[in-house]
Amino acid sequence: LLSELKNASLIITLGGDGTILHLAKLAALHRIPMLGINMGGLGFLAELEVGSLETLRSLKGGEFPVEERMMLSGTVYRNGEAIGEDIALNDIVISREGSLRVVRFKNFVNDEYLNSYNADGIIISTPTGSTGYSLSVGGPIVSPSGEMTIMTPIAPHTLNTRSIVFPAEDVITVEMGEGRHNDCEKGLASFDGDSEIPMITGDRIVIRKAEVKTRILKLNH
């Protein structure tokens, strides 16, 4: 697949948004635009439905508008050393692993302490991801062409918690706190629901705007 991508001018995906998210990293790293044809149940990212494939004829000339979407880069640190990193088009989710319980998350912005959440997890989303998991837990809908980062807690144990929107240049750090009995907590950093990096108490994930972007073919408005 990697050798074939070197000469590709367009990636066409057949499926739903999950298919696009699965290939977004590869496409972004090779700066190849994507066109999604929705054959699944959810298609916020797909430009075409199966019944409108005649539109593909307009692509023969090789000229088409492309929209660039901001991505996130996340690096997990343990005792000051990086143990894993990845990129995401939709979101990076930091959550507990295992049985149902709330976890304490400490949040920093540009190395300054912001707040703490006792929650099931935290979603750090791009504008593209604002219509995904972030939306389902009460996050705002943001124009996908914008550049900003959205922090939304998952089921926080508090009466007054809202999403926070940051400029794209801000660097967000989430530290995993101790368990309920001051023991070692286990968690996961999930990238677009496609890949995961295990985390434990004391681990930090540093999230910033990625250097690459996902390029999506635009056939409608």
Secondary structure, DSSP 8 states (H G I E B T S, - for coil): -HHHHTT-S-EEEEE-HHHHHHHHHHHHHTT--EEEEE-SS--SS-SEEGGGGGGGGGGTTS---EEEEEEEEEEEEETTEEEEEEEESSEEEEEE-SSS--EEEEEEETTEEEEEEEESEEEEE-SGGGGTHHHHTT-----TTS-EEEEEEES-SSS----EEEETT--EEEEE---TTS---EEEEEETTTEEEEEETT-EEEEEEEEEEEEEE----
